[in-house]
Amino acid sequence: MYEPAQLRTFLAVAQTLSFTQAARRLGLRQSTVSQHVRRLEDAAGRQLFSRDTHAVELTEDGEAMLGFARRILEVHEQATAYFTGTRVRGRLRFGASEDFVLTRLPEILEGFRYDHPEVDLELTVELSGTLHERLAAGKLDLVLAKRRPQDPRGELVWRDDLVWIGAERLRLDPDRPVPLIVYPPPGITRARALEVLERQGRAWRIVCTSGSLNGLVAAARAGLGVMAHSRRLIPPGLFRLPDRAGLPELGKIDFVLAHGRRSGPAEEAADALAAAVLAGGERLRRSGG
């Protein structure tokens, strides 16, 4: 009833909320992407996206189709691998930023291990900037992380708002420097926070530095200060600061998959894991709690 090619196109549009970005990701023309979505909507008998000249959003039926599409494609890929006799194998060095530790990434990795038992998966959790450096140095094969503005490298998994967060009871004094909770360099959110505050001419001071997300969250929950964080990945117990706090906007942040330069088994394993991450992209936006 549902064509795998149409389901893959649907997932790409759902994850990027852009027909143009989905076409670029899939290597298709935008008219083909629109055709795939229209045919899937015809097959389902429901509208999956609401769209106008400014925005693309999933409808309630579209949200339901997300889960069905992922499961159908997973079973399709398992059947294809079984009957063609192809087995992905080799060592895969995968790096993920700590933003994803509290999301459903472990579920995606568990499913990947089940589907590809002959892949020796080695996971590195680090700052996004550090992961990109290690990828460039040939020390990682695949990275799931944030990227810096204007950096063209990597395949977009999703784009999110970067927002200021802190404890619910936290109140900022406009006459005192902004108390910042940050990753150490080369943290991408750290650089963005300092940049927008300096552009606004707002004084700041660093009250906590930690390479661990758990360390930053603990400091924020204690009310020590504010931190810049992805809106869709706000940890439990922390809240987005209201506009009346007077802090400058942080803009958008891109989460991407970036491939290394290795070929052979490592490249095949990286492609298989990248497909699993892209198929499960919606789960990465939700915490595991």
N, C-alpha and C positions, 0 to 999 in steps of 0.2 A: 504493500500500500504506500509506503514512504520510501523514496529513492535515497540511497546513502549520499549521493552527491548533493541533493537538495538539503539534506539534514546537515551536512558539513557547512554548506553555505549559510544556512539558518544560524548555526552556532557561531560562525564568524561574525555575522551581523549582530547577534545578540551580545557578543562579548565586546565588540567595538562600538556598538550603537551608531554605526556609520556604514552605509552601502559602499562608499568610496574606499574606506579603510579595509573593509571585508574583501573587496575586489582586489586591492593591492596585496593583501595577505595570501589570497588564493591563486593569484596570477590569472584572474578572469577579468573580462570586461564588466563594467558596472551594469550594462543592460542584461548580461547573463545572470548576474547576482539577483537583479530584480525579477528576472524570469523564474529563477529557481524558487525564490520566496513566494512568488505568486502561485506557482504550481503546487507548492507545499500547502499553501493556504487553501487552494482549491481542493486538494486531497483531504485535508482535515475538515473542510467546510467551516473554518473559523478564521477570523483575522488575527494574525500573530503579532503584528506590529502596528502601532499608531504612528503615523509620520506626517510631517508637514515640511515646509521649506527650511525650518530651523532645527528640528530635532527628530530623533527616532527613539521610540520607547516600546518596550515589550507590553503587550496587553496581558490580561489575566490568563487567557488561553496560551499566549506565547510563553509565559512563565511555566505553565504546565508542560508545554512541549519540550522545554529545556531538558527536564529529567528523562522524558521518553527518548529524545534524540540521542542523548549520551548513552543510554543503555542499548538502544538499537545499534549504534555504531560500534560500541564495545563488543557486542556479540558478533556483529558482522566481521570485525577484524579478527576475532578469535577463530571463527569458522574459516576465514580465508587462510590464516596462518596454518591451521590444522590440515586443510585439504591440499594446500600447495607444498606443505612440508618445509616451509621456510622458518628458520629459527634465528632470532636475533641473539647474538652472543658477544662476549668481549667485556672489557673493563670500561666503565663509564664514570668519569669524574664530574659530578654534578654539584653546582654551587647555588645556594638559595639564600636570599637576605632574611634576616631574622623576623622581618615583618610577617612572614608566612608561617612561623612556628606555631602560632596560636590559631591558624586557619585549618582548612581541611586538606592541606598539602600532604600530611602523613597518609590520609586515605588514598590519595592519588598515587603516592609512591608504593603503598601496599598493593594496590591493584596492578601497577606496573610490574612489581616483583612476581606477582602471581602469573601474569600473562607472559613474562619473559624471565623464567627462572635461571637461564644460563647467562644472564647479564650480571656481572660483578659490579654492583652500584656502590660508589664511594661518595658520601654526602659531606659537603662543607657548608657550614652556616657562618656567614660573615657579613660585614657592612657591604652595601651595594658597591661603593667605590672600590673597595678592596677586591671584591669578586671580579669586577671588570678589569682591574689591573692583573689579577692572576690569570684571567682568560687570555688577555693580550700576551702574557708571558708564556702561554702554552701549558699552564699548570692545571687548567680545567677544560672540559669538553663542552659543557653547557651551563648557562647561568640564567637563573630566574631572579630578577632584581629590578630596582628602580634605575632610571637613566637620567643623566643630566640634560637640561634644556638644550635644544639644538643638536643633540647627539643623534646622528641618523642610524646608529648601529642597533640591531635587535629587532625582533618581531613583536609588535604591540600585542599584549595580552589584554590589558584594559588601561583606561585613563581615568584618574580620579582627582578629586579636589584635595589639596593639601590644606589642612586647617589647624588652628591652635586648639590644644586640648589641655585640660587640667582637672584638679579635684572640683567637685560640685560647689564646695564652700569657698573656693579661692576667689579673692577680690584683688585686683591690681590697683596700685596707687599711681595715678597718672603723673605725679610729680617725682616718682622714683624710677630708676632703671628697671627694665623688664627682666625678671628673674628667669633665666633660660635653663632648660634641661636638655642636653644635647648628646649626640654621639661624638666621639673624637673624629678628627680629620682622617680619611677623606669623606666623611658622612655627607650624603647629598642633601638630606633635610636640614642638617646643621648649616651648610653653606647657604641654602635658600633662606633660612630664618635670619641669619646675620645680614644677608644682602638686602632683604626687604626692610628690616629695621633701620639699617644705615641709610637706605634710600629715603626713608621717611624722616630721618634725623632724630630717631628715637634712641635714647640711651638704653643700654642693656648690660647685664652682667651674668656670667655663667655660674649657676649655683650647683650644678651636678653634671659630670661627664661620665659616661659609662659606655663600654662597647657592647653591653648586654641590654636587650630590650626589657628584660625583667628588672634590671637595675633602674632604668629610666622610668618604668611604670611605677616602681616602688616609691621613687622620689616624687613623682607627680601625685600619687595617691596620698602622700604625706603632706601635700600642699606646699612643697618647696618652690614650685614655679610652674612654667608652661612649657610645652613642647610642640613641635610641628609634627603632624602625623596624617596619614591617609584617612579620609573621612569614613570610608567603608570598613576600615580595619581598626577602629577605635577600641582599645582594650576595655574589658569590663571594669567598672568602677571609676572610669574617667569620662569627661564630658566635653563637648565642643564649647569653646568660649563664645558668648554672644557678641554681636557687633558693638554693643555699648562698651565693651572692654577697650575699644579704640585701637586695636592692633591692626597692622596693614594686612591686606590680602596676600596669601602665599601662592596663589595660582594653581595650576594643574601639575600633576605628577604622572609620569608614564611608568608602567610596569611592563617589562619586556623579557623575551627569551632571546639570548644571544649565543650563537654557536662558535666553537673554537675552530681551529684549522686542521684537526686530525681527519684522516680518511680511513676507509676500511671498516672493521667491526665497530670501532668507537663512534664513527659517524652514523652508522645504521642504528646503533643503540641510542644515540643522542636524538636522532630523528623520531624514533619510536616514543621516547619519553616526552619530547616536545609535543607530539601529537596527543599524548595522554593529558598533558597539562592544558593544552588549548581546548581539548574536549571537556575538561573539568574546570574550565576557567571560572565559571559562576560559583563553584564551591570555594574557590580561593578568596572570594569576597566576604565569606561568612566565617565567624570564629568557630572554633571547635567546641565551645562550651554550651 
